[in-house]
Amino acid sequence: MKLMRSVVTLIVGLFISINTFAQSRQLQKTDSVFRLIKKYSKTKDADAIYELAAIRFKQSISQGTFRDFLFRELFALGPVKKDSLLSFVNNLTATYKMQMDAVTMQLTISIGDNDKLTYFKLEPFTEFVSNKSSLVASTNELKIALDKKIDSVVRGYIQKSNTVGISIAIVKNGQSRTYNYGETKRGNGQLPNIGSIYEIGSITKTFTATLLAWYVNEGKLSLTDAITKYLPDSVAANPALKNIKLVNLINHTSGLPGLPANFTAQKAYDETNPYKNYTKEMLFSYLKSCTLRSEPGTKYAYSNLAVGLLGTILERVSGKPYEQLVSDIICTPLGMKSTLQHLYPLILPRFTTVYDETGHQTPAWDFDALAACGSLRSTINDLLLYTKANMIKADSKLSKAFELTHQITFSNDTKVAMGWHIIKVDGVSYYFHNGGTDGSSSFLAYNIEKNIAVVILSNSGASTDTTGIGLLKLLQVI
C-alpha cells in the first residue's frame, strides 16, 4: 500500500518443462508474447492477456481475479513508455524492465507448449544496491538486548547505499522506545530525531478514516450513505456512482480505479510531483462520466482516487479544508504539533530531504483535490502518540472514532477495517498501513491485545516493509 498505490506482487502459473530450443528462437517467442502483453496493456484488455495463458496457468487463478489485478496493479500505472530485456534465464524465463508514467516495474514471464504463458510475475523494478562503506551513525546506544536486536534489523535497511535517514518507534508491553539512524540530508552529518519531519504517504488514509468515523459518530454521516448525496448535482447524475457508499471509499471496494483517467491531463503535470495540480474541477469532471471496474462492495481494489474523493466529501460536509479537519479533530487533542499538510517557515527546517529508490534527491510531493489519500507530513514522536491513542481506549469522542475505524468492513482475499488493513505476521494479526511517495517510505502496525507496535519513517523511497515486518517478528518473541 505504498502511496500512491499499493503494489502487490502477483505470481501465478507453474513452471512447465519444455523442450530445449535454441535460445534465440525461444527468446523470440517469449518476446512476441511480451509485445502482446504490452499491446493489450495499452488498451486495458485484461481478458486478451488472460487468453495468452496456458491451461494450467488458468487453473491457478480465475479470469476475474487476474483481471482485477491487472487493472489495479498494471493498467493504473499508464502505458509502457520504454522497455528492455533484463535477463533470459535457463532458456525459459525472461524478465523485462518497463518504464511507466511515474514508476518502473519489472515483468517476469515464461511460455510453454503452444507458446502460452506459464508464469507471470509483476513487481517494482529494483536495481542491485550496494552497502555503505562505513557504519551509519545512530542514536541507538545498544545498552540492552532489545537495542542490539533492533539495531541488527535496522542495519539491513540503513546500511544500503540508496537510503539516507530513518526513525523508528516501537511499543512493547506498554513501554515505547525510539531510534534514529543516518542523516536528514545526505552529507550534512545531522542525525534525525523525534522532531524530524517526514512525508508519511498513505498512512494519511488512516487519518481520513478517523475523520469519517468522527462524523458518523456525530450523526452527520452514515457509512451506508450513497456518495451522490454529497456531490454536486451534475456529478451525482452519473448513474455509475449511485451504488457507491461512503464505506466503499475508505475500504477500497468502490469499484473506482486507482487513479482517475484524466490524472496526467492536469496543467503543468509533473511526474516528480504528480498530485500537485490535480484539482477538484478535474476530479468532478472525471466523475461525471466515469465507469466502475466492479460493482461497489464486491471487490477490493486499492484506490487513491476513492480516498481522495472521500476527503473532498468531508470538506464539503464540514466546510473546512482537509488539513484543518485533521488538526482540529485528531492532532490538537493528541498534542500532535508537527503533523501537517503544509509546512510553515518556522517548521520547514525540520523537514527531511527526500530521495528516490535509487538514492537520488527528488522533490517532496504536494496535493490538491486528492490530499486525503497521502498529503500529510509528520514526526516519529507524533505518530507514536497517534498509534498509542489507537491502542488505548479512552472516554473521548476521538477514542470512539478510533474504535469505529477498527471494525472490519470487508473480508475476502483482503481484510480491511476503515482505512486500516489487517495483516498477519507469524500468526499475529495487526492493524496496518504503509505509505510512500517518490522520496519517502513509512510503516505503521499495531496489535492492541499484545501491546505491540512498530512505526517507521524514512526519507528514502526504498520500502521499509521488510524492516517493519522484521521488527514485529522480533517483538513477538523477545
N, C-alpha and C positions, 0 to 999 in steps of 0.2 A: 504494500500500500504506500508505496513510495509516491509522494506527490510528484509529479502531479498525476500520477496514475499508479495503479497497483500492477506491477509486472509480475505475473505468476508464471514460472517456468512450466511448460507443458511437455511431457514426454509421453508419446503414445506409440503403439505398434511394437513389433518384435523384430529383432534381427533375424532374418531368414537366410539360410545358407543358399548361395547362388554359385553357379559355375564360374570358373575363372576365365575372365576375358582379358584382352589387352587393356591396360589401364586407360589408354587414350580413348578407346571405344566406350568403355564403361563410364568414364567421366563425361563423355559427350552425351550419353543417355541421361545421366544424372543432371547435367547442365540443362538439358531440354525440359526436364520436369521442373527444375528450379525456375526457369524462364516462365513456365506456365503458372506457377505459384505467384510469381511476381506480377504477371499479367492480370490474373484473377484478383489479386490483392488490390490492384488499382481500381478495378470495377466493383470491388467488395462482393465478389461472387464466392461466398463460402462453400456453397454446395458444389460448385465446379472443382474447388480444391479437394473436397471430400471424395469426389469421384476419381481423383488421381490415385487413391489409396487402394492397397491390396485388401483382400477379404479378411485376412487375419488382423490387419490394422483396424478395419471397421468393426470387427468383433470386440476390440479393446476399448472403443469409445463410440458413443452414439453420434449420429449426424447432428442432432440438436446441440449436444454438449460441445462438439467440435466447432459448430457454427458460432455458438455464444463466445467461445474462447477467441476465435479469430476476430470477431467484431470488437471484443473488449481489449485484446492484447496486441493485435496486429493492425487491423484496419484503422483503429482510432489514432494510430501514430502517423497517418498520412502515407502518401506513396513513397516507394523506394526511389530515392534520388540517385544513389550510386551504390554499386555492389562490387564485391570482389571475392574470389575464392581464397579461403584461408588455408584449407587443408583437404586432402583426399586420402583417407586412412584405409589401409588394407584393401585397396581397390573396391571399397564398399561404401564408406561414409564420408560425405562431403559437408564441409562447414563453410558457410558464406557470411561475409560481413555485409550488413545492409544499413546504409545511412538514410534516415528519415528526416522529417522536418526538424525535430528537436532532440532526437535521441538516435543512438546507433545500436542496432541489435545484431545478433548472430543466429542463423538458422542452420541446424544440422539435419540432414536428410539421408536416407538410404533408399534404394529401389531394388526390387527383387524381380521375380519372374513377371513377364509381360510388362516390364518397366513400370511397375506400380509401386507407390510409396509403401515402405515397410517401417519407416522410422521418421519421426518428426519432433524436433526439439527446438523451441524458441526461447531465447534468453537474452538479457542485456549483453552487449559486447564488452569484454574485458581484456585488456592487454596485460601481459606479464608485468608485474610490479616488483621491483627490487626492494631490498631493505635499506634503511638509512645506515650510514657507516658508524654512527655513534649513538649511545643511549639517549633517548629523548628525556628532557627534564620533566619532573613531576612533583606534585605536592604530596604524593603518597610516601609517607615516612617509613613504611614497611615495619611498623612496630609490632603488629600482632599477626597471627597466622592468616586472618582474613585479608589483611592488607596485601600480604605476599601473594595470596591466591588471586585476588583481584588483579594485581599487577601482572601476573602471568597470563591472564586472559586479555587484558587491555593491550599489552605489548604486541600481541599478534596483529592489532589494528594500527596503533600509532607509530610503530617502527617501520611501516611501509613508506616508501618514498613519496607516494601520492597523497598522504594525509598530513595535516598540519597541527590541528588542535582538537582536544576532546575533553568534555566534562561529564562526569558520571556521578549519579546519586544512587545509593542502594538503601533499602529498608529490610531489616531482618529482626524479627521478634520485637518490633516497636522501636528499635534503635536505627538511626539513619547515619550514614557517612557519605561524604563527598570526596571526589578525587579529580584532579585536573592534570592534563598532560599536554606537552607540546607548546605551541605558540598561538597567539591571537592573530598574528600575521607572520608569514614566513620570513625569518631572518631578523625579527625585532627582539627576540630573546625574552619576550613577555609572556609568562605563563597565563593561561586562562584562570579565572577564579569564579566564585559562586555568583558574581555580579556580571560576568561576561555575557553579552547578548548574542544569541544565535537565531537564525531562521529555524522555525520548528515545523514548517511544511504542513503535511496533512494531519498532524496532531491537532491542528486548528479545528478539524472536523468534530472532535470531541467537545470543544467549547461550543460549537454551533449546536450540537445535540443537547447540551446543557441549557442553552437559551430556549430551545424548543420545549424542553421538559418544563422549564420555569413557567412559560406562558400557558402550557397545558394545565399545570397545577393551579395557575391563577384563574383558569376558566376562560381565558381569552382565545384559546385554540383547542382543537381536538386532534389527536393523531390520525383519526379517520376522516378528517375534513378533506374534501377534494381541493386540490391546489388551485383550481379555477376560481374558487371563492375569493382568492386573494390576489388575483391577477387582473390587469386591465381587461375591459370587455373585449377589445379587439384581439387579445391573446387567448382569453378564455373561450372564444368562439371556435377554436381549433378542436374538433371532436376527439382527436388523438389524446388530448390531455384530460378528458373528463373523468377517467377512472384512476388517475394518479392521486394518491392520498399523501398527506404530509409525511407519514411514517415511511412511505416508499422512497422519499427523497433522502432520508437520513440512514436508511439501511440498504441502499443501493439496489432496490428492486423496482425502480420506477419504469424501467424499460427505455429510459433516455440513454443516449450514448455517453461515452466518457467525456467527450468534449463536443461542443456544437459544430455543425458543419461549416459555419462561417467564422470559425475561430481565427484562422490565419488571414481573414479578409479585413481585419482591423487596420485602420490607417497607421502607417509607420510601424507595422508589425516587426517585432524584433525577436528572433528566435532565442536570443540570450536573455530576454526579459519578456516572455511570451504572453503573460496575463495583463500587462500594464495598461494596454489601451482597449481592452475588451469591455465595452460599455453596456449599460442597461438597455440602451436603444438597440444595440446589436443583439443582445440576449432576447428581448421581446420580439424583434424582427424574426429571429430564428424560430422561436416558439410558435409563432403564428401559423407556420406551415410545416412544422416538423412531424416526422413519423416516429414510432417507437420500435425498438428492437424486439420487445416481448411484451406480453400482457402484464400490466402492473401487478406486483405482488407475487409473481410466479417464479422469477429467476433472479439470482444475484448477478449483478454486473457493475463493478466499481465505477463510479461516475463523479468526477469533479464538477461537471455541469449540474448534476442534481443537487449536490450540497451547496454549490454556489447559488443556485436558484432559491434554495431554502433560506439562505441568508438574505437575499433580496426580499423574500416574502416577510421575514421577521422585521426587516427595516420598514416595510410598508405597514405592518400591523402596529409597530411601536412608534413610528415617526422619528426614529433615531438611527444614525449610521451604525453599521456593524461594530466598529471599534468602540463606540460609546456603550453599546449593549454589553459587550464583553467586560468593559471596565466597570460599569455600574452594577451588573448582576453577579459577576464572578470575581474579578480581580480586586476591587476595592474591599469587599467583605473579607477576603482572604489575605489581604495585605500584600498582594502581588503587584508591586510598584513598577516592575520592569517588563510587563507583558503588554505589548503594543503592536499596532499595525504600522503606524508612522512614528519614526524616531525624531524627537525634538533635539535641538542643538546641544543641550547640556548632557544628554544621554548618548548621543551619537558616538563619542569616542570609545564607548564600551562595546560597540558593535564589532564583532569579529569579521575580518576579511575572509571572503569565501572563495573556495577553489573547487574546480570540477573533478570528475573521477580520475582524470589523468594528472591532476596536481597543478593545473594552470589556473591562475586567478580569473574569476568570472564575475559578472555583475550579480548583486542581490536582486531578488525578484520583487516587483511591485504589482499591486492588484487594484482592480476597479470593481466591475459587477460581480465577479466570482470570488470576492475576498473571503467569503465564509468557508471556502474549501482549502485555504492554505496560506493566509496572509500574515499570520501572527509571528512575532519575534519574542523570545523570552530568555530567561536565565535558568541555570540548573537549580538555583535556590527557589525561584518562583514555581517551577514545575514540580519540585519536591513538595512544596506547600499544596499545590493542586492535587497531586497524587495522594497525599495523606488525607486531604479533605474528601476524596472519593472513597477512601478505605475506611474512614471512621465516621460512624453515624452521629449526627447531632440534631438537636431540636431547632432546626432553622429551615427557612424556605429553600436555601441553596442546597443544603444537605438532602432535602427531599427531592430536589431536581436531579441531583446526582443519582439517587436511588432509582428514579424512573429511567435514567439512561442505562442502567444496568439490566433492565428487563429484556429478555430475549424476544426479538420481534420477527426473526426469520431463522429457520433452522433446516437446512438441506445439506448440500455439499459444504456450504459455508454457514457458520453460526454467527449471527450478528445481533447485538443488542441495539442501542441507539447510538450510532457513531462508533462505539466500541466493537471490535471483533473479538471472538473467543478463540484462543489458540491453546493447544496442549503442548507442554514440554515435559517429556518423560512422565506422562500420565497426569500432570498437574495442569489445571485449567487457569488461564489468565485473561483478564480484560486487557486488550492490546490495541495499540495503534502505532504505526511508524510514520515517518514523513521524509520528504526530501525535495529540495529544489535542485537546480543545476549545481549549486555550490554548498549544499548542506545535507546532513542526514541526521535523523532523530529516531528514538526508540523509547516507548513507554509501555510497561506491562506491570500488572499487579494482581496478586491473589489475596483477597480480603481475609479468608479463613486462616491461611498460613502466614499472613502478615509479612509477605514478601513483595518487594517492588524493585524495579530497575528503571532508571531514567538515563538516557544518553543523548548528548548534543554534540555534534561535530560540525566544524566549518569546512568539511570536505563532502563532495558528492558521493564518495565511496560509502557504500551501505554499512550501517552499524548493526544490521540484523544479526549477523553471526556472533558478534561481540555480545549483544544483548542476550541472545539465547544461551551463550556460554556462561554468562553471569547468573542467569536464572538457574541453570543446572547446578552451578556451584553453590548458590544459596540454598537450594533444596536439600543438599546433603551435608552441608557444613554445620 
